[in-house]
Amino acid sequence: MHRVIAETSLFLLLLFSLGNLASATMFTIENRCSYTVWPGTLAGNGAAVLGDGGFPLPTGTSVRLAAPAGWSGRCAGGMKCTGGGVPPVTLAEFTIGTGSAQDFYDVSLVDGYNVAMGVRATGGTGNCQYAGCVTDLNGKCPTELQVTAEGGSIVACKSACAAFNAAEFCCTGEYSTPQTCKPTQYSEIFKSACPSAYSYAYDDATSTCTCSASDYVITFCPN
């Protein structure tokens, strides 16, 4: 998604070969942070990987990528990541509908948090809600979840699953259903800070957004 002009052109040429660009969903990824971020992309359902899997995006720049109908995948943000990112990372997740089917999208903190992110639908029809976590969660992160850099500054906040590897936090084993896996004290910290983002695996009711025939703007550090 953001490697410089020459490489961006190459990515768009590759996407031409995947489908009709006129009917593709356009993703605009922009960086409003005061530092370079490394968006990483990961495709699901056998779909093409966008933006070569990962690239640097300098402060104040943006890039556009086209996804064919039916594309499903993730975009993660970090100081350096490829292929969706190594947790903890903030994630934007999309499943693009085919024909008249709706798109589904969300911002997820299930794999932790490292940068504020927002997703805005443009030109679509339906609810088309804004999804995001625009709060600096690192400043609210409990000590036991903190990831620190040399010098002690907090650079990311782990999920409770990553920190403790326990079934009740990971929604696995006997906690693998919506009925048995409930919010925890840690997921509630995430949810309180970012009400429209996924805070744990079964946080669907308030976190999944829908829109039809839309393009999307993904913004790092939207505030």
For each residue, the residues with C-beta under 8 A, 3 or more apart:
1: 8 11 27 29 39 41 50 51 55 57 63 65 75
2: 8 29 31 39 51 55 56 57 58 61 62 63
3: 6 7 8 11 51 52 55 56
4: 7 8
5: 8 9
6: 3 9 10
7: 3 4 10 11 52 55
8: 1 2 3 4 5 11 12 63
9: 5 6 12 13
10: 6 7 13 14
11: 1 3 7 8 14 15 50 51 52 65
12: 8 9 15 16 21 64 65 66
13: 9 10 16 17
14: 10 11 17 18 48
15: 11 12 18 19 21 24 48 50 65 66 67 68
16: 12 13 21
17: 13 14
18: 14 15 48 68
19: 15 23 24 68 69
20: 23 24
21: 12 15 16 24 66
22:
23: 19 20 68 69
24: 15 19 20 21 66 67 68 69
25: 66 67 68 69 71 96 103 214 215 216
26: 64 65 66 67 215 216
27: 1 50 64 65 66 67 75 215 216 217 218
28: 62 63 64 215 216 217 218
29: 1 2 39 57 62 63 64 65 75 217 218 219 220
30: 61 62 217 218 219 220
31: 2 36 37 57 58 59 60 61 62 219 220 221
32: 59 60 219 220 221 222 223
33: 36 37 59 115 220 221
34: 59 221
35: 59 79
36: 31 33 56 57 58 59 79
37: 31 33 56 57 77 78 79 115 220
38: 54 55 56 57 77 78 79 80 81 82
39: 1 2 29 51 54 55 57 75 76 77 81 218 220
40: 53 54 75 76 77 78 81 82 83 84 85 89
41: 1 49 50 51 53 54 73 74 75 76 83 84
42: 49 53 73 74 76 83 84 85
43: 46 47 48 49 50 71 72 73
44: 47 72 73 74 95
45: 70 72
46: 43
47: 43 44 67 68 70 71 72 73
48: 14 15 18 43 68 71
49: 41 42 43 52 53 73 83
50: 1 11 15 27 41 43 65 67 71 73
51: 1 2 3 11 39 41 54 55 63 65
52: 3 7 11 49 55
53: 40 41 42 49 82 83
54: 38 39 40 41 51 81 82 83
55: 1 2 3 7 38 39 51 52
56: 2 3 36 37 38 80
57: 1 2 29 31 36 37 38 39 61 62 63 220
58: 2 31 36 61
59: 31 32 33 34 35 36
60: 31 32
61: 2 30 31 57 58
62: 2 28 29 30 31 57
63: 1 2 8 28 29 51 57
64: 12 26 27 28 29
65: 1 11 12 15 26 27 29 50 51
66: 12 15 21 24 25 26 27
67: 15 24 25 26 27 47 50 71 73 94 96
68: 15 18 19 23 24 25 47 48 71 96
69: 19 23 24 25 96 97 98 99
70: 45 47 96 97 98
71: 25 43 47 48 50 67 68 94 95 96
72: 43 44 45 47 94 95 96
73: 41 42 43 44 47 49 50 67 84 93 94
74: 41 42 44 84 91 92 93 94
75: 1 27 29 39 40 41 91 92 94 218
76: 39 40 41 42 81 84 85 89 90 91 92 111
77: 37 38 39 40 81 85 89 90 114 115 117 220
78: 37 38 40 81 85 86 89 114 115
79: 35 36 37 38 114 155
80: 38 56
81: 38 39 40 54 76 77 78 84 85 86 89
82: 38 40 53 54 85
83: 40 41 42 49 53 54
84: 40 41 42 73 74 76 81 89 91
85: 40 42 76 77 78 81 82 89 91 111
86: 78 81 89
87: 111 112 158 159 162
88: 111 112 113 114 147 156 157 158 159 162
89: 40 76 77 78 81 84 85 86 111 112 113 114 156
90: 76 77 107 108 109 112 113 114 115 116 117 133
91: 74 75 76 84 85 107 108 109 110 111
92: 74 75 76 105 106 107 108 117 119 131 218
93: 73 74 105 106 107 108
94: 67 71 72 73 74 75 103 104 105 216
95: 44 71 72 103 104 105
96: 25 67 68 69 70 71 72 103
97: 69 70 100 101 102 103 104 212
98: 69 70 101
99: 69
100: 97 212
101: 97 98 212
102: 97 126 210 211 212
103: 25 94 95 96 97 121 124 210 211 212 214
104: 94 95 97 208 209 210
105: 92 93 94 95 119 121 131 208 209 210 211 216
106: 92 93 119 131 197 198 207 208 209
107: 90 91 92 93 117 118 119 131 132 133 194 196 197 198 207
108: 90 91 92 93 111 197 198 207
109: 90 91 112 113 133 137 159 190 194 197 198 199
110: 91 159 161 198 199 200 201 203
111: 76 85 87 88 89 91 108 159 162
112: 87 88 89 90 109 145 156 157 158 159 162
113: 88 89 90 109 133 137 138 141 156 157 190
114: 77 78 79 88 89 90 138 147 155 156 157
115: 33 37 77 78 90 220 221
116: 90 132 133 134 135 136 137 220 221 222 223
117: 77 90 92 107 132 133 134 218 219 220 222
118: 107 130 131 132 133 134 218 219 222
119: 92 105 106 107 130 131 132 209 216 217 218 219
120: 130 216 217 219
121: 103 105 124 128 129 130 209 211 214 215 216
122: 214 215 216 217
123: 213 214 215
124: 103 121 128 211 212 213 214 215
125: 128 211 212 213 214
126: 102 210 211 212
127: 209 210 211
128: 121 124 125 209 210 211 214
129: 121 196 209 210 211
130: 118 119 120 121 196 209
131: 92 105 106 107 118 119 196 197 207 209
132: 107 116 117 118 119 194 196 197 222
133: 90 107 109 113 116 117 118 137 190 193 194 196 197
134: 116 117 118 194 222 223
135: 116 140 193 194
136: 116 139 140
137: 109 113 116 133 140 141 157 190 193 194
138: 113 114 141 146 154 155 156 157
139: 136 154
140: 135 136 137 157 189 193
141: 113 137 138 145 146 154 157 189
142: 145 146 186 189
143: 146
144: 163
145: 112 141 142 157 158 159 160 163 186
146: 138 141 142 143 154 156 157 158
147: 88 114 154 155 156 157 158
148: 152 153 154 155
149: 152 153 154 155
150:
151:
152: 148 149
153: 148 149
154: 138 139 141 146 147 148 149 157
155: 79 114 138 147 148 149
156: 88 89 112 113 114 138 146 147
157: 88 112 113 114 137 138 140 141 145 146 147 154
158: 87 88 112 145 146 147 162 163
159: 87 88 109 110 111 112 145 162 163 169 186 200
160: 145 163 164 166 169 184 186 187
161: 110 164 165 166 169 170 171
162: 87 88 111 112 158 159 165
163: 144 145 158 159 160 169
164: 160 161 169
165: 161 162 169 170
166: 160 161 169 170
167: 170 171 172 173 174 175 176
168: 175 181 184
169: 159 160 161 163 164 165 166 184 186 200
170: 161 165 166 167 175 201
171: 161 167 175 176 181 200 201 202
172: 167 175 176
173: 167 176
174: 167 180
175: 167 168 170 171 172 180 181
176: 167 171 172 173 180 181
177: 180 181
178: 181 202 204
179:
180: 174 175 176 177
181: 168 171 175 176 177 178 200 201 202
182:
183: 187 188 191 199 200 203
184: 160 168 169 187 188 200
185: 188 189
186: 142 145 159 160 169 189 190
187: 160 183 184 190 191 199 200 203
188: 183 184 185 191 192 199
189: 140 141 142 185 186 192 193
190: 109 113 133 137 186 187 193 194 197 199 200
191: 183 187 188 194 195 197 199 203
192: 188 189 195
193: 133 135 137 140 189 190
194: 107 109 132 133 134 135 137 190 191 197 199
195: 191 192 206
196: 107 129 130 131 132 133 206 207 209
197: 106 107 108 109 131 132 133 190 191 194 207
198: 106 107 108 109 110 201 203 204 207
199: 109 110 183 187 188 190 191 194 203 207
200: 110 159 169 171 181 183 184 187 190 203
201: 110 170 171 181 198
202: 171 178 181
203: 110 183 187 191 198 199 200 206 207
204: 178 198 207 208
205: 208
206: 195 196 203
207: 106 107 108 131 196 197 198 199 203 204
208: 104 105 106 204 205
209: 104 105 106 119 121 127 128 129 130 131 196
210: 102 103 104 105 126 127 128 129
211: 102 103 105 121 124 125 126 127 128 129 214
212: 97 100 101 102 103 124 125 126
213: 123 124 125
214: 25 103 121 122 123 124 125 128 211
215: 25 26 27 28 121 122 123 124
216: 25 26 27 28 94 105 119 120 121 122
217: 27 28 29 30 119 120 122
218: 27 28 29 30 39 75 92 117 118 119
219: 29 30 31 32 117 118 119 120 222
220: 29 30 31 32 33 37 39 57 77 115 116 117
221: 31 32 33 34 115 116
222: 32 116 117 118 132 134 219
223: 32 116 134
